[in-house]
């Protein structure tokens, strides 16, 4: 991973057989994160449906994790900017629940603050479950990843070809 100013991000690449997986961490404000996603996608001709955006989700309790393709932005300005830059909302999202503070007037401070220890543990557990389904994600089998993430408390990773 290294800084790539032309993409406004820290960028890394992983080769998996004949395919490449680009990892980017925007170095813009969250509300402008589409600048990084869009510039890299255009440069490497990556289609929106080949993109996976990992983000926090206020509407999910801490510890929840869901994978889906497309959908609205639910007031998430970073997702709105990504959709504008990609020209569509039809990209994959890995949503990790952080909970809602209960008052929309304190959301900004809430998302910018470290979560209390019990919530942090739940969020870290969700990230661990997401990592357990990463073999399917990296193999492009998003439906298997979704099934395993959504239906098991602790998914057992399998080889992407179905061997367990």
PyMOL commands that set and color helices and strands:
alter all, ss='L'
color gray80, all
select helices_A, chain A and resi 5-7+30-32+34-43+48-50+77-86+104-112+117-132+134-138+142-151
alter helices_A, ss='H'
color red, helices_A
select strands_A, chain A and resi 2-4+9-16+19-26+52-57+65-69+92-97
alter strands_A, ss='S'
color yellow, strands_A
deselect
rebuild
show_as cartoon
